[in-house]
C-alpha cells in the first residue's frame, strides 16, 4: 500500500510525502499523545522534525493485529479525528472531511483515497492473494 501511495505522489509530482513506520508522531502537539502510524501521508513539510512528525498527518493507515485491534478501532480513531487527521484507514475508511458514513471495503475491491479526490485507488487484490497463499503454507 505504501508503494502504491508513493508511486502515485511521485508520478504526479505531488508535494505530499508518504511515510512508513516506524515514525514517532506527536499527534496533538503535546507530550501526551505519541503514536506510530503504520503508513501516513503528510502534506505539510513543516511538521517534519528530526525525531519524527509534530502534528496530525493528513492520512493514516493502521494494520490491525490481535494485540492492537482494540486500540486502533477506538482510541486511535478518536485521537486521529480530534487531532485533525483528514482520513483514517483500518479497512474501514473514515474520511472525516465528508458527511458520508464510514465505508467498509473487502479485499477484492480498490479503494479511493479521499484526500486525493479519488484519483489514487489502492488495490487490495495482491494483499488478498498473499493472504490466501499464506493459508496454504
N, C-alpha and C positions, 0 to 999 in steps of 0.2 A: 504494500500500500504506500509506504514511504517513497519507493522508487517511482510509482505512478504519479504521485504528487510532485516530486522533484522534477521529473521529466516534463510534466505539464507546465510548470512555472518556468523552467529553462527554455523550452521551445517557444514560449510566448514573450520571453524577455521580461518576465514579471519581476516586481520588486519585493515580493513576499519571500520569506525564507523558510523552507521546510526543515524541521529538526526532528531528531530521533533520540530516544533515551540512551544513556542517562543524561538528563539535563535538569539541574535544580531550577525550580520556578517559584519565586517568591510571589505568589498569586495576588494577594491583596496589598502588596507593597508594605507589608508589616512583617514582623519576625514570627508571627504565629501560624502563617499558612504557607508552608513549603510543600510542594508536590513535585512529582516527576512524571509528566505525561509520557506515554509510550511514543506517540507521534504528535507533533504540533506544527502549526503554521503561524509564523509571526510576520506581520506586515508593517511593523514599525521597528526599524533598526535601533532606535534609541533605547529600547527595552533590553537590548543585549548588553550584558555586563561580562567581565572576565570570568566570574564564578557561575553565571547562568542567566536566567531571564528575570527581570524585575517588572512584574505586572502581568496582566492576563494575555495569553496568546489569542489569536483570532480563531483558531481551530484547534481542537484537541481530540485525539482518538486514543481510547484506552483498550488494551487487550485484556479480556476478562479471564481470570483464573479462579479456581475454587477458593483460594485464600484471599483474593481481593474483591470478589464479586459484590459483597455487601457494601463495601466502601465505595466502589465505582458506581453502583446503582443509586446510592443515596447521598452519602456525604460529599463525594466529589461532584456529583450532579448539582447539588445545591451551591457548593462553593464556586464552581465554574460559572454558573448562571449569575450569581450575585457579583462576581468579580469582573464581569464584562466579556467573558469568552463569547464569541459570536455563534459558534457551532460546536457541538459535542457529540461524538460518535462512540457508541458501545454496541454497535449493530442495531441499536435503537437510535435513530438520528434525531437530535434535538437541535433545531435551527431557531435560536432564541430571537432572531430578528423577524420572525414570521408568526402570524397568528394561527397557523396550521398546527394541529396536534402532532405529537411525536410520531414518526413513521418507523415501522418495523419492517426490515428487509430480510429476505432469505439469501443464502449463499449462492443462489443461481441467478441473482439479479445484479445489475450495475446500479450504482447509487451516485446521484449527482451531488457535488459539493456546493452548498448554497452560497458560501462566501465568494465563489467564482461564478455566480449567476447560472449555475448548472452546466457551464462549459466543460468542467472537469468531471468525468464519471469514473468512479473506482470500480474495477471489475473484480468480482469475488470468485469467478469461475476457477482460477488457479488455486485459490485457497481451498475451495470445496474439493477439488481433485486431490490436493495434498492430504486433506483430512481423510478422504476415502482410501487413499493409498496407505496411509498410516494404519488404518484398521486391518490391513492385510499382512502387517508385519508380525 
